[in-house]
Amino acid sequence: MSGDRRALEAGPGPAGRPLRVLCAPNAFKGTLSAPAAAVALAAGVRDAGAEASMVPMADGGDGTLDTLLAGSGAARCDRRPVHGPLGGRLMARLGWLDATTAVVELAEAAGLRRLPGRREPLRASSRGAGDLIRHALDGGASRILVGIGGSACTDGGAGLLTALGARLLDARGRRIAAGGGALVDLERADLGGLDPRLRGCSVEVATDVNSPLLGERGAAAVFGPQKGASPAQVARLETGLHRLAEVLERDAGVAPALRDLPGAGAAGGSGYGLAAAGARLVPGAALVAEAVGIDRAIAAADLVVTGEGRLDAQTGAGKAPIEVARRAARLGVPCIAVAGVVTSVPAGFHHAIALTDVARPGEDPERVPRRLLRRVGAGIVRAGLRGA
């Protein structure tokens, strides 16, 4: 454990009532979804005699769809046919928070999880995400929330633009092939065929990174290797993304400033493609926090517990736990972070607990995360009730 132990001195709630604990974790990547993590923490809180409420969180990455659906009593989910990252057809989920607000998770159609055991960094396309957006428009959406983490592609959103009606052509007037590797062949672009319904729809893109499209902090250099790209392939992808921006600026009047927009490099540059189509890029954690009404939940709590798989410097750069902590601080409620591993504790948390520290001999945090989170939830309350 690390941090300020005073965070555990919450004790009983006012007038001797049970302590009210809000469980608002992000996903523990690779082990538990945010809703599952919240359930485990809440079970432990209740084991120790306190009251627990749950508001699972996300920041635009994998799991954003499930988190938003869990936070809305009127939510529903449909399955729609889309193009997969390598062109085959698959079924992907499209969420609805209400009759006119749709939720698209890019990874549902174009995520690495759709390519189990293989990586195709030059061929993978974002087209399926565009298919989902089109299905949302067909369903009458006037607002579409798009989470774009966890992608398999580095195509600058070219695939999704194509699905929405854009024409991206080579020197002979033929449509370029799918995937970021083919962007080097781009000669002409026409966005005039983009679905006209986009103009009457608010498209908000939840990004979990603030990377620009190009350069050493951009889509290809930073995230290409994570998607299996070799140094030579990263160089080709970078050249292709540069070519995409150059042609869209020349032929379609896309603003040069979009290249450097925070989040443009998210999902292999899909943030850039969506912005070129008129979408608004916003920090994912803030978008989700507003959508699930977390401020109301924090205000009703005596203590907030958040967390994710790894607590480190990246957490403080805009991930869901730091968003929760900042909102809790504004409302005067202490916030504790729980993570599988804690390498550093960003400012804003009163205390941080690593599952590796509470695991008993023979317990692997990646194999029994529910058990450990439940133990942590109970431990936090019991420490507080003791005034420890």
N, C-alpha and C positions, 0 to 999 in steps of 0.2 A: 504494500500500500504506500501511497505517497500523497502529499498535499497537506492541507491545513486540517488537523484533526478537530478543530472547533466546529467544522461543518456537521459533525455527528452529534453536537450538543443540542439538537433541535428539541429533544425531550417530547413529552406529551403536547398535544395541541392546546390552544387557549381553553380555559375553563375546564381543564382536565379531560377534554374529549380526546379520542384517539388521533394520533398523528395522521395527517393526510399527505400521502406521497403520490406524486405524479410520475409515472414511468413513461419516459419519452425517448426510447433509444432509436438509433439508426440500425440498419442491418449489420449483423456480424458477418461480414462477407465470407462466403464459402461455408458457413456453418448454420446460421439462423437468419431468417427474415426479420425485419423490424417488428411486425406484429407478433411473431413467435417469441422474440426476445422480450417484448413488453409483457406478454403473458407470463413468462418465467419469472421476471422480476416481481410482477404484481403478486404472484403466488407466494413468493417469499415474504413480501411485505405483509400479506394477510396472515401467513404462518405466525408472524411475530405480533399479531394483534393490532396492526395499524390498518387504516383505510387506504386502498389503492385505486387509482384511476389510470387509464392508459390512453396515450396519444402517440402511436408509432410515428417515427419521423423518416425523412429521406431528403436527398439533396440533388435529385435529378439523375442519379445513377441507377443501377439495377435495383429493382424493388420499389421504385417510385409509384408505379401503377398500383401494386398491392397496398402500399401505405395510404395512398389517397382514397382507394376504395374502402379501406378499413375505417377511415376517418369520416365517412359520409353514410348516414343512415339510409339515404335514398339511392345509393350507388348500385349499378348493375354492370355486368360484363358480357360482351358478345365475342364471338370468334368469327374472324373474317379471313378469306383466302388472300394471301399476299405472295410476292416474290421473296424467296429466301436470299441470304447474302451471296450465294453463288448461282442464283437464277432459278432454282427449282421452286415449286409451289409448296407452301406450307400454310397452316392455320395459325393465326396470331390473335391475341386478345386485344380488344378495344374497350376501354372503360368509359362509363358515363356517370358523372357525379349527379347530374340531373338531366332534364330533357334536352338541354341545349349546351351543356358543358361536357366535352369529351376529353379523355386522357389517352394519349399515345405514348407508349414506351418504345423507343427505337430498338432496344435490345430484344424486344419480342419478335421482331422481324429480321433485324440485321445485327444481332448480338453475337459475341464470341460463343455464348452458350448454344447458339444454333450450329456451331461447327465443332462438335465434340471430337477432341483428339486430333484436330487438324487446324492449320492456319494458312490462309490464302491472302496475304496482305495486298497483292497487286490486283486480284480479281474480285475481292469482296465489295459488295455494293450496298448503298443505303436505300435502294429502290423500294424495298418493302415498307420502310417508314413512310414514304410518300403514298404508297397504297393505303396505309392505315389512315393517313390524313384525308385522303379522298373518300374513304368509307365514312369517316366522321362527317364530312361535308354532305355526303349522301344521306346521312341520318339526321340532318338538320342542325348540326352544331353551329352555334354562333360564337363559341369560345372553345379553343382547343389548347390544352396544356400538354406540352411535349417534353418528356424526360429523355435525355440523349446519352446517358452514360452506358458503358459496357459494350460499345460497338466493336464489330469485327472489321470495319471498313476504314479506309483513308482516302475517300473520293471527293472530299470537299462538299458533300451533299449533292453531287452531280446526279446520282441515282434517284434520290428523292425528287429533285427538280424535274427529271425526265418523267417520273410517274405522275407528276402534277401538270404535265403538258409542255415543259421546256423542250427545245430542240438543240442538241449539242452535236455539231457536225465536224467531220474531218475535211481535208483539202478537196476531196472528191464529192462532197455534199452528202456523205453517208453518216448515219448515226455512229458515234464512236462506241466502242465496246464498253461493257460495264466494268467498273472497278477503277481504283486510283491509278493503276499502271497505264491505263489507256488515255489519261488526260493529256499526256504529252502529244497526242495526235490531234488535239482540239484546235480547230481553225476558226469556226464560226459558232455563235450562240444566239438563240432567239428565245426570249422569255415572254414574247407576246402571246403565246398559247397557254400560259399558266391559267389554271382553273379560275375563272372570274369570280367564283364564290369566295375565294380567299380575300378579296377586297372588302367583303362585308363580314369577315370573321376575325376575331381577335385571336392570334396565335402567339402564345407565350411559351418560350423555350427555357426549361429549367436546366441550367448548366452547373455541373459540379466542379469545373475547373475554370480558370480565367485566362487560359492560353490564347494567344493570337493565332491566326491561320498559319503564318509562315515563320521561318527562322529557327534559332536554336531553342526557343521555348514553344515552338509551334506544333501542329498536329503530327507531322511526319517524324520530326526529330525526337520528340518526347514520347509519343505513344506508338509510333510505328514498330519499334522493337518489341513492345508488349504484345503486338498482334502478329509477331513472327517475322518481321521484316529484317533482312540482313542490311549491313551498311550500304551496299549497292542498291538495294531496293528502297531504303530510306531516301537515298539521293534521287532516285527516279520519282518517288512519290512527291518529294519536295518540288522537283521541277514541274510535275504535273499540276500541283496545287497552285504554283506560281502562274502557270499557263492558264488555268481556269480563271483566276482572279483577273489576269490581264485581258482575256477575251471578254469576260462579262462586263468589265469596266468599259471596254471599247465598243462592244456591240449592243449591250443592254442598258448602259448608263448606270451600272451599279457603282455606288460611291466607293472610291478608293479607301475611305476610312474604315470600311467594313473589314478589311484585312486585319486591322489592329484592334478590333472590337474585343473586349474581354469575353472569352467564351467562344469566339469564332473558331478556334482550333478544337473545340470539344467534339467528341465522337468522330475523329478523323476529318474534322473540318465541316461536319454536318451543321454545326452552329452557323458557319459562314453561309452555306447554301440556304438555310432557312431564313437568315437575315436578308439575303438577296431576294427572297420571295416575299419580304415584308413582315416577317415575324419579329417579335421583340425578345431579345435575350435578357434573362434576369437570373440572379443567383438562385440556384435551385432550392437551397435550404430555406431562404426567405419566402419563396413562392409556396413551398409545401407548408411552411409554418402558418401562413395566412390562410391557405386552403383548408387546413384542418382545425383552425381556430385555437391554436395552442396558447395564445395569450390568456384567453378565458380560463383554460385549464390550469395554467400556472398560477393565476390570481386566486384560484380556489384551493391551492395547495400550501402546505407548510414546508415542503421539501420536494425538490425535483431530482430525479435520477435519469441520466441520459447515458449514451455510450455508443461504441462501435467496435469493430474488430481490433483496431489498432489506434491507440492514442499517441500522436506524435506531432511534429511541427506542422504537418499538412492539415491536421485537424483545425488549427487556428486560422487556416487560409480560407475558411468559408464552408467547412463541412457541417453537417447537421448538428452534431453535439455542441459546437461553439455557438451556433445560432440559438439553440435552446438556452445555453448558459447566459448569453447576452440579454435575451428577453427576460430570463429569470432575474438577472441583476437589476434590470430596469424596474421590475416589479417588487424588488426587495425580498426575493425568495432564494435561499441557498440552493446551489446546484452541485450534485456529485456526479462524476463521470465513472463509468465502468467500461473496461475494455479487455479484450483477450490478452493484449500485451500493451504495456505503458512504457514508452521510451522517453517521453517528455510530457509535461503538463502545461498546456497553453494557459495564459492568464485568463481568468474568468471562472475557473472551476474552484470550488472550495476544497475539494478533495478528489482523489482519483484512486481507483481500486483495479488491480490487474487480476484477471482470473487465474493467471499463472501463480499468483501469490496465495490464492485461497484453495487451490487444488491440493488434494491430499495425495500421498504416495500412490502411484498407479492410476491416477486420474489425469487423462489428457484433455485439456480444455477444448480441443477441436472435436473430441468425440463425445463429451458430455457437457456441452455448453448450457443446456437447460438446467441441469442439476446445479451447476456452479452459479448461474445467475440467480436461481431460486435461493441458494445459500447466501449469496451476497445481499439480495433484497431483505432477507430476514436479519442478516448481520447488521446492516445499516440501521434498521429500526431498533434492534435490541441494544446496540451501542448508544443510540440516542436516548432510549428510555432509561438506560442506566446513568445518563448524564456523563458518559465516558468522554 
